[in-house]
Amino acid sequence: MEEHVHKHVDEDMLSVEAAYSIIIQHFDKLSEVAVPILDTLGYTLAEDIYSSINIPPNANSGMDGYAIIANNLSEYNESNPITLTVVGTVPAGSVPQVEVSDGTAVRIMTGASIPNGATAVVPFEETDEIERITNKTPLNEITIKTKLPAGSNIRAAAEDVKVGDLILESGITIRQQEIAVLASLGLAQTTIIRKPVVGVISTGDELIELGRELSHSKIYDSNSYGVCAAIQAAGGLAKRIGIAQDTFEDLENAINECSDCDMIITSAGVSKGDYDFVKEVLTQNGEMNFWSVRMRPAKPLAFGLINIDNKNIPLIGLPGNPVSALVAFEMFGRPAILKMRGKKQLGRPIISGRLNGTINNFDGRRVYARVVIEESNGTYTATPTGPQGSNILTSMSKSNGLAICPEDETKKQSGDIVSIIMTNWNEEVNL
């Protein structure tokens, strides 16, 4: 049963939808470039691809065997095998120099063009060719051991692709199979949308680089690595700048390394209780807004435009807690990357499932609980991964979805139907 929140809610908080709307409008599809097809893997196709050829160009054999006239086999039975005169051979890739007429056959390879007159292809296995070769009998005749209808083992001309067909639509992600299709059409290059370059900066004196010995009060920088991986998973190009110390100069220097970026992502320094150096650097170098978003985790968020070398670059300031950083990126950073890539589908699918556990909402924010989604007989269940603190990074690694408890409910109980974001779903299925 739903319980509704009656306690005071901070009216200054932005809804998730409001924050998303403000952020996403600052991003557009990036520029297009023509590149060799082997360099297009993982990019967004920027043009509709129409075929200028038929595939296959001619009717051809689907088997190694003999091209024959199917009606010549109409009298076949086990006691009455049909023997035909072999009048030639057609290797794959060659033009037939002979025709098939009543009582004759042409030896043919898979993919070879069907000679005039032939209406079917009999596979080698349904003939006495092996016996003739074994006995060193000339292949000027062949005995057929089956009966086939017309059209058997013949691939029709343009069976796969016809001239003028729309083969690939712009906006899809190019996978290995699309590259194969492009090659089959004879296209050496195609036009793609370039991938966004995203600069990633972690802030905080408590952070140290991987590989260094962990000392008292220090922690390893996980945020920049997690965010960089999330950028790459979304189809962006991550540029990890590293750790900026808690000084104005260090963060400003780090930001200035992002002049070639399409977006910048920082983590930490955006909460009300944080040191002001992050806010000061961002504000002095651009137009920044610092928000509280009505969500948990990931309440604090910053967004605006940073000016580097007279170029205004969108910047998203994520919270410092590792779960908060990844959830905030999921909700705001990932859609921005997909929009720059020219994708139509910016969000992941949301399904309904039965909650196997409890989600508590004690302060009127939308809760995104890390859950394991399981499916059985068409029904989904979502089980929380354990403690849901924003510092418990393993709650993310154990999950494959985010179950939602709305702002106006104090609890989702076991057995309730909840909306679930499928965070393991990948847009590369070409929506």
URFEN-V966164 format. One record per residue. N is the residue number from 0. BURIAL is + if it has 24 or more other C-alpha atoms within 12 Angstrom, else -. Layout:
n-><N,N>
burial-><BURIAL,BURIAL>
//
This chain:
n-><0,1,2,3,4,5,6,7,8,9,10,11,12,13,14,15,16,17,18,19,20,21,22,23,24,25,26,27,28,29,30,31,32,33,34,35,36,37,38,39,40,41,42,43,44,45,46,47,48,49,50,51,52,53,54,55,56,57,58,59,60,61,62,63,64,65,66,67,68,69,70,71,72,73,74,75,76,77,78,79,80,81,82,83,84,85,86,87,88,89,90,91,92,93,94,95,96,97,98,99,100,101,102,103,104,105,106,107,108,109,110,111,112,113,114,115,116,117,118,119,120,121,122,123,124,125,126,127,128,129,130,131,132,133,134,135,136,137,138,139,140,141,142,143,144,145,146,147,148,149,150,151,152,153,154,155,156,157,158,159,160,161,162,163,164,165,166,167,168,169,170,171,172,173,174,175,176,177,178,179,180,181,182,183,184,185,186,187,188,189,190,191,192,193,194,195,196,197,198,199,200,201,202,203,204,205,206,207,208,209,210,211,212,213,214,215,216,217,218,219,220,221,222,223,224,225,226,227,228,229,230,231,232,233,234,235,236,237,238,239,240,241,242,243,244,245,246,247,248,249,250,251,252,253,254,255,256,257,258,259,260,261,262,263,264,265,266,267,268,269,270,271,272,273,274,275,276,277,278,279,280,281,282,283,284,285,286,287,288,289,290,291,292,293,294,295,296,297,298,299,300,301,302,303,304,305,306,307,308,309,310,311,312,313,314,315,316,317,318,319,320,321,322,323,324,325,326,327,328,329,330,331,332,333,334,335,336,337,338,339,340,341,342,343,344,345,346,347,348,349,350,351,352,353,354,355,356,357,358,359,360,361,362,363,364,365,366,367,368,369,370,371,372,373,374,375,376,377,378,379,380,381,382,383,384,385,386,387,388,389,390,391,392,393,394,395,396,397,398,399,400,401,402,403,404,405,406,407,408,409,410,411,412,413,414,415,416,417,418,419,420,421,422,423,424,425,426,427,428,429,430>
burial-><-,-,-,-,-,-,-,-,-,-,-,-,+,+,+,+,-,-,+,+,-,-,+,+,-,+,+,-,+,+,-,+,-,-,-,-,+,+,-,+,+,+,+,+,+,+,+,-,+,-,+,-,+,-,+,+,+,+,+,+,+,+,+,+,+,+,+,+,+,+,-,+,+,-,-,-,-,-,-,-,-,+,+,+,+,+,+,+,+,+,+,-,-,-,-,+,-,+,+,+,+,-,+,+,+,+,+,+,+,+,+,+,+,+,+,-,+,+,+,+,+,+,+,+,-,-,+,+,+,-,-,-,-,-,-,-,-,-,+,-,+,+,+,+,+,+,+,+,-,-,+,+,+,+,+,+,-,-,-,-,+,-,-,-,-,-,+,+,+,+,+,+,+,+,+,-,-,+,+,-,+,+,-,-,+,-,-,-,+,+,+,+,+,+,+,+,+,+,+,+,+,+,+,+,-,-,+,+,+,-,-,-,-,-,-,-,-,-,-,+,+,+,+,+,+,+,+,+,+,+,+,+,+,+,+,+,+,+,+,+,+,+,+,+,+,+,-,+,-,+,+,+,-,+,+,+,-,+,+,-,+,+,+,+,+,+,+,+,+,+,+,-,-,-,-,-,+,+,+,+,+,+,+,-,+,+,-,+,+,+,+,+,+,+,+,+,+,+,+,+,+,+,+,+,+,+,+,+,-,-,-,+,+,+,+,+,+,+,+,+,+,+,+,+,+,+,+,+,+,+,+,+,+,+,+,+,+,+,+,+,+,+,+,+,+,+,+,+,-,-,+,+,+,+,+,+,+,+,+,+,+,+,+,+,+,+,+,+,+,+,+,+,+,+,-,-,-,-,-,+,+,+,+,+,+,+,-,+,+,+,-,-,+,-,+,+,-,-,+,+,+,+,+,+,+,+,+,+,+,+,+,+,+,-,-,+,+,+,+,+,+,+,+,+,-,+,+,+,-,+,->
//
